[in-house]
């Protein structure tokens, strides 16, 4: 049986931030959430010198929805996880994101 993929979590960062601890911390947390929720995961590098790291949820061909932004601060895993959990829970009530609705219970169990 083929498992259904419920969307994708994307981490966007500039090549400037690509070798940093912040990106590694954020992407590790996002990868863990993606694995637990059966979501695809991808890190996307942009050219340029900007410091923020963004996390988006993408469902099929829809526009990605922002879930989290780290603006050059100290990454706290609890803060990243809490932001992802909160935003994904809210999105699960939108009719466009039925995949998130089906996994609402799993989203609430994230810790």
Rosetta constraint file for C-alpha pairs under 8 A:
AtomPair CA 4 CA 38 HARMONIC 7.81 0.50
AtomPair CA 5 CA 38 HARMONIC 6.02 0.50
AtomPair CA 5 CA 39 HARMONIC 5.67 0.50
AtomPair CA 5 CA 40 HARMONIC 6.90 0.50
AtomPair CA 6 CA 37 HARMONIC 7.89 0.50
AtomPair CA 6 CA 38 HARMONIC 6.51 0.50
AtomPair CA 6 CA 39 HARMONIC 5.42 0.50
AtomPair CA 6 CA 40 HARMONIC 7.77 0.50
AtomPair CA 6 CA 59 HARMONIC 7.22 0.50
AtomPair CA 6 CA 99 HARMONIC 5.38 0.50
AtomPair CA 6 CA 100 HARMONIC 7.25 0.50
AtomPair CA 7 CA 39 HARMONIC 5.38 0.50
AtomPair CA 7 CA 40 HARMONIC 6.26 0.50
AtomPair CA 7 CA 57 HARMONIC 7.14 0.50
AtomPair CA 7 CA 58 HARMONIC 5.68 0.50
AtomPair CA 7 CA 59 HARMONIC 4.50 0.50
AtomPair CA 7 CA 60 HARMONIC 6.30 0.50
AtomPair CA 7 CA 99 HARMONIC 7.56 0.50
AtomPair CA 8 CA 34 HARMONIC 7.51 0.50
AtomPair CA 8 CA 39 HARMONIC 5.14 0.50
AtomPair CA 8 CA 40 HARMONIC 4.34 0.50
AtomPair CA 8 CA 41 HARMONIC 5.48 0.50
AtomPair CA 8 CA 42 HARMONIC 7.50 0.50
AtomPair CA 8 CA 57 HARMONIC 5.77 0.50
AtomPair CA 8 CA 58 HARMONIC 5.11 0.50
AtomPair CA 8 CA 59 HARMONIC 6.44 0.50
AtomPair CA 9 CA 30 HARMONIC 7.16 0.50
AtomPair CA 9 CA 34 HARMONIC 6.57 0.50
AtomPair CA 9 CA 39 HARMONIC 6.75 0.50
AtomPair CA 9 CA 40 HARMONIC 6.20 0.50
AtomPair CA 9 CA 41 HARMONIC 4.90 0.50
AtomPair CA 9 CA 42 HARMONIC 6.51 0.50
AtomPair CA 9 CA 55 HARMONIC 6.88 0.50
AtomPair CA 9 CA 56 HARMONIC 5.71 0.50
AtomPair CA 9 CA 57 HARMONIC 4.73 0.50
AtomPair CA 9 CA 58 HARMONIC 6.33 0.50
AtomPair CA 10 CA 41 HARMONIC 5.93 0.50
AtomPair CA 10 CA 42 HARMONIC 4.99 0.50
AtomPair CA 10 CA 43 HARMONIC 5.81 0.50
AtomPair CA 10 CA 44 HARMONIC 6.99 0.50
AtomPair CA 10 CA 55 HARMONIC 5.53 0.50
AtomPair CA 10 CA 56 HARMONIC 5.07 0.50
AtomPair CA 10 CA 57 HARMONIC 6.30 0.50
AtomPair CA 10 CA 58 HARMONIC 7.33 0.50
AtomPair CA 11 CA 27 HARMONIC 6.65 0.50
AtomPair CA 11 CA 30 HARMONIC 7.83 0.50
AtomPair CA 11 CA 42 HARMONIC 6.32 0.50
AtomPair CA 11 CA 43 HARMONIC 4.67 0.50
AtomPair CA 11 CA 44 HARMONIC 6.00 0.50
AtomPair CA 11 CA 53 HARMONIC 7.00 0.50
AtomPair CA 11 CA 54 HARMONIC 5.66 0.50
AtomPair CA 11 CA 55 HARMONIC 4.53 0.50
AtomPair CA 11 CA 56 HARMONIC 6.54 0.50
AtomPair CA 12 CA 43 HARMONIC 6.06 0.50
AtomPair CA 12 CA 44 HARMONIC 4.88 0.50
AtomPair CA 12 CA 45 HARMONIC 6.09 0.50
AtomPair CA 12 CA 46 HARMONIC 7.29 0.50
AtomPair CA 12 CA 53 HARMONIC 5.79 0.50
AtomPair CA 12 CA 54 HARMONIC 5.03 0.50
AtomPair CA 12 CA 55 HARMONIC 6.27 0.50
AtomPair CA 12 CA 56 HARMONIC 7.96 0.50
AtomPair CA 13 CA 17 HARMONIC 6.18 0.50
AtomPair CA 13 CA 18 HARMONIC 6.63 0.50
AtomPair CA 13 CA 23 HARMONIC 7.47 0.50
AtomPair CA 13 CA 43 HARMONIC 7.70 0.50
AtomPair CA 13 CA 44 HARMONIC 6.43 0.50
AtomPair CA 13 CA 45 HARMONIC 5.28 0.50
AtomPair CA 13 CA 46 HARMONIC 6.11 0.50
AtomPair CA 13 CA 50 HARMONIC 7.86 0.50
AtomPair CA 13 CA 51 HARMONIC 7.55 0.50
AtomPair CA 13 CA 52 HARMONIC 6.82 0.50
AtomPair CA 13 CA 53 HARMONIC 4.91 0.50
AtomPair CA 13 CA 54 HARMONIC 6.62 0.50
AtomPair CA 14 CA 18 HARMONIC 6.40 0.50
AtomPair CA 14 CA 45 HARMONIC 5.30 0.50
AtomPair CA 14 CA 46 HARMONIC 4.44 0.50
AtomPair CA 14 CA 47 HARMONIC 5.68 0.50
AtomPair CA 14 CA 48 HARMONIC 5.84 0.50
AtomPair CA 14 CA 49 HARMONIC 6.22 0.50
AtomPair CA 14 CA 50 HARMONIC 5.95 0.50
AtomPair CA 14 CA 51 HARMONIC 7.03 0.50
AtomPair CA 14 CA 53 HARMONIC 7.78 0.50
AtomPair CA 15 CA 19 HARMONIC 7.82 0.50
AtomPair CA 15 CA 45 HARMONIC 5.65 0.50
AtomPair CA 15 CA 46 HARMONIC 5.84 0.50
AtomPair CA 15 CA 47 HARMONIC 5.73 0.50
AtomPair CA 15 CA 48 HARMONIC 6.68 0.50
AtomPair CA 15 CA 49 HARMONIC 7.28 0.50
AtomPair CA 16 CA 47 HARMONIC 7.87 0.50
AtomPair CA 16 CA 48 HARMONIC 6.84 0.50
AtomPair CA 16 CA 49 HARMONIC 5.38 0.50
AtomPair CA 16 CA 50 HARMONIC 6.86 0.50
AtomPair CA 16 CA 51 HARMONIC 7.23 0.50
AtomPair CA 17 CA 22 HARMONIC 7.74 0.50
AtomPair CA 17 CA 23 HARMONIC 6.62 0.50
AtomPair CA 17 CA 50 HARMONIC 7.68 0.50
AtomPair CA 17 CA 51 HARMONIC 6.24 0.50
AtomPair CA 17 CA 53 HARMONIC 7.95 0.50
AtomPair CA 18 CA 23 HARMONIC 6.33 0.50
AtomPair CA 18 CA 45 HARMONIC 7.34 0.50
AtomPair CA 19 CA 23 HARMONIC 7.33 0.50
AtomPair CA 19 CA 24 HARMONIC 7.85 0.50
AtomPair CA 20 CA 24 HARMONIC 6.63 0.50
AtomPair CA 21 CA 25 HARMONIC 6.01 0.50
AtomPair CA 22 CA 26 HARMONIC 6.12 0.50
AtomPair CA 22 CA 72 HARMONIC 7.88 0.50
AtomPair CA 22 CA 74 HARMONIC 7.33 0.50
AtomPair CA 22 CA 75 HARMONIC 6.12 0.50
AtomPair CA 23 CA 27 HARMONIC 5.84 0.50
AtomPair CA 23 CA 53 HARMONIC 6.98 0.50
AtomPair CA 24 CA 28 HARMONIC 5.95 0.50
AtomPair CA 25 CA 29 HARMONIC 6.44 0.50
AtomPair CA 25 CA 75 HARMONIC 6.88 0.50
AtomPair CA 25 CA 77 HARMONIC 7.43 0.50
AtomPair CA 26 CA 30 HARMONIC 6.17 0.50
AtomPair CA 26 CA 75 HARMONIC 7.13 0.50
AtomPair CA 26 CA 77 HARMONIC 7.51 0.50
AtomPair CA 26 CA 80 HARMONIC 7.12 0.50
AtomPair CA 27 CA 31 HARMONIC 5.87 0.50
AtomPair CA 27 CA 43 HARMONIC 7.37 0.50
AtomPair CA 28 CA 32 HARMONIC 6.25 0.50
AtomPair CA 29 CA 33 HARMONIC 6.34 0.50
AtomPair CA 29 CA 77 HARMONIC 6.83 0.50
AtomPair CA 29 CA 80 HARMONIC 7.40 0.50
AtomPair CA 29 CA 81 HARMONIC 6.96 0.50
AtomPair CA 30 CA 34 HARMONIC 6.08 0.50
AtomPair CA 30 CA 41 HARMONIC 7.68 0.50
AtomPair CA 30 CA 81 HARMONIC 7.87 0.50
AtomPair CA 31 CA 35 HARMONIC 6.13 0.50
AtomPair CA 31 CA 41 HARMONIC 6.13 0.50
AtomPair CA 32 CA 36 HARMONIC 6.23 0.50
AtomPair CA 33 CA 37 HARMONIC 6.15 0.50
AtomPair CA 33 CA 81 HARMONIC 7.99 0.50
AtomPair CA 33 CA 110 HARMONIC 7.56 0.50
AtomPair CA 34 CA 38 HARMONIC 5.77 0.50
AtomPair CA 34 CA 39 HARMONIC 4.55 0.50
AtomPair CA 34 CA 40 HARMONIC 6.15 0.50
AtomPair CA 34 CA 41 HARMONIC 6.13 0.50
AtomPair CA 35 CA 39 HARMONIC 6.16 0.50
AtomPair CA 35 CA 40 HARMONIC 7.61 0.50
AtomPair CA 37 CA 103 HARMONIC 7.30 0.50
AtomPair CA 37 CA 106 HARMONIC 6.89 0.50
AtomPair CA 37 CA 107 HARMONIC 7.39 0.50
AtomPair CA 51 CA 71 HARMONIC 6.48 0.50
AtomPair CA 51 CA 72 HARMONIC 5.78 0.50
AtomPair CA 52 CA 69 HARMONIC 6.51 0.50
AtomPair CA 52 CA 70 HARMONIC 5.35 0.50
AtomPair CA 52 CA 71 HARMONIC 4.36 0.50
AtomPair CA 52 CA 72 HARMONIC 5.77 0.50
AtomPair CA 53 CA 69 HARMONIC 5.63 0.50
AtomPair CA 53 CA 70 HARMONIC 5.11 0.50
AtomPair CA 53 CA 71 HARMONIC 6.68 0.50
AtomPair CA 53 CA 72 HARMONIC 7.85 0.50
AtomPair CA 54 CA 66 HARMONIC 7.27 0.50
AtomPair CA 54 CA 67 HARMONIC 7.69 0.50
AtomPair CA 54 CA 68 HARMONIC 5.75 0.50
AtomPair CA 54 CA 69 HARMONIC 4.50 0.50
AtomPair CA 54 CA 70 HARMONIC 6.51 0.50
AtomPair CA 55 CA 66 HARMONIC 6.07 0.50
AtomPair CA 55 CA 67 HARMONIC 5.53 0.50
AtomPair CA 55 CA 68 HARMONIC 5.02 0.50
AtomPair CA 55 CA 69 HARMONIC 6.37 0.50
AtomPair CA 56 CA 64 HARMONIC 5.72 0.50
AtomPair CA 56 CA 65 HARMONIC 5.19 0.50
AtomPair CA 56 CA 66 HARMONIC 4.35 0.50
AtomPair CA 56 CA 67 HARMONIC 5.21 0.50
AtomPair CA 56 CA 68 HARMONIC 7.04 0.50
AtomPair CA 57 CA 64 HARMONIC 5.44 0.50
AtomPair CA 57 CA 65 HARMONIC 5.16 0.50
AtomPair CA 57 CA 66 HARMONIC 6.51 0.50
AtomPair CA 57 CA 67 HARMONIC 6.74 0.50
AtomPair CA 58 CA 62 HARMONIC 6.52 0.50
AtomPair CA 58 CA 63 HARMONIC 6.53 0.50
AtomPair CA 58 CA 64 HARMONIC 4.38 0.50
AtomPair CA 58 CA 65 HARMONIC 6.36 0.50
AtomPair CA 59 CA 63 HARMONIC 7.68 0.50
AtomPair CA 59 CA 64 HARMONIC 7.20 0.50
AtomPair CA 59 CA 97 HARMONIC 7.29 0.50
AtomPair CA 67 CA 83 HARMONIC 6.91 0.50
AtomPair CA 67 CA 84 HARMONIC 5.88 0.50
AtomPair CA 67 CA 87 HARMONIC 5.74 0.50
AtomPair CA 67 CA 88 HARMONIC 7.43 0.50
AtomPair CA 68 CA 80 HARMONIC 7.16 0.50
AtomPair CA 68 CA 83 HARMONIC 6.23 0.50
AtomPair CA 68 CA 84 HARMONIC 6.59 0.50
AtomPair CA 70 CA 75 HARMONIC 7.29 0.50
AtomPair CA 75 CA 79 HARMONIC 7.58 0.50
AtomPair CA 75 CA 80 HARMONIC 7.42 0.50
AtomPair CA 76 CA 80 HARMONIC 6.46 0.50
AtomPair CA 77 CA 81 HARMONIC 6.03 0.50
AtomPair CA 78 CA 82 HARMONIC 5.88 0.50
AtomPair CA 78 CA 111 HARMONIC 7.98 0.50
AtomPair CA 79 CA 83 HARMONIC 6.10 0.50
AtomPair CA 80 CA 84 HARMONIC 6.23 0.50
AtomPair CA 81 CA 85 HARMONIC 6.01 0.50
AtomPair CA 81 CA 110 HARMONIC 7.71 0.50
AtomPair CA 81 CA 111 HARMONIC 7.08 0.50
AtomPair CA 82 CA 86 HARMONIC 6.02 0.50
AtomPair CA 83 CA 87 HARMONIC 6.07 0.50
AtomPair CA 84 CA 88 HARMONIC 5.94 0.50
AtomPair CA 85 CA 89 HARMONIC 5.99 0.50
AtomPair CA 85 CA 107 HARMONIC 6.06 0.50
AtomPair CA 85 CA 108 HARMONIC 6.90 0.50
AtomPair CA 85 CA 110 HARMONIC 6.84 0.50
AtomPair CA 86 CA 90 HARMONIC 6.29 0.50
AtomPair CA 87 CA 91 HARMONIC 6.17 0.50
AtomPair CA 88 CA 92 HARMONIC 6.09 0.50
AtomPair CA 88 CA 100 HARMONIC 7.10 0.50
AtomPair CA 88 CA 107 HARMONIC 7.20 0.50
AtomPair CA 89 CA 93 HARMONIC 7.28 0.50
AtomPair CA 89 CA 100 HARMONIC 7.62 0.50
AtomPair CA 89 CA 104 HARMONIC 6.42 0.50
AtomPair CA 89 CA 107 HARMONIC 6.50 0.50
AtomPair CA 89 CA 108 HARMONIC 7.29 0.50
AtomPair CA 90 CA 94 HARMONIC 7.54 0.50
AtomPair CA 91 CA 97 HARMONIC 6.60 0.50
AtomPair CA 91 CA 100 HARMONIC 7.08 0.50
AtomPair CA 92 CA 97 HARMONIC 5.92 0.50
AtomPair CA 92 CA 98 HARMONIC 6.74 0.50
AtomPair CA 92 CA 99 HARMONIC 7.65 0.50
AtomPair CA 92 CA 100 HARMONIC 4.62 0.50
AtomPair CA 92 CA 101 HARMONIC 4.37 0.50
AtomPair CA 92 CA 102 HARMONIC 7.98 0.50
AtomPair CA 92 CA 104 HARMONIC 6.45 0.50
AtomPair CA 93 CA 97 HARMONIC 7.50 0.50
AtomPair CA 93 CA 101 HARMONIC 6.35 0.50
AtomPair CA 94 CA 98 HARMONIC 7.44 0.50
AtomPair CA 97 CA 101 HARMONIC 6.63 0.50
AtomPair CA 98 CA 102 HARMONIC 6.33 0.50
AtomPair CA 99 CA 103 HARMONIC 6.68 0.50
AtomPair CA 100 CA 104 HARMONIC 5.99 0.50
AtomPair CA 103 CA 107 HARMONIC 6.27 0.50
AtomPair CA 104 CA 108 HARMONIC 6.36 0.50
AtomPair CA 105 CA 109 HARMONIC 6.48 0.50
AtomPair CA 106 CA 110 HARMONIC 6.63 0.50
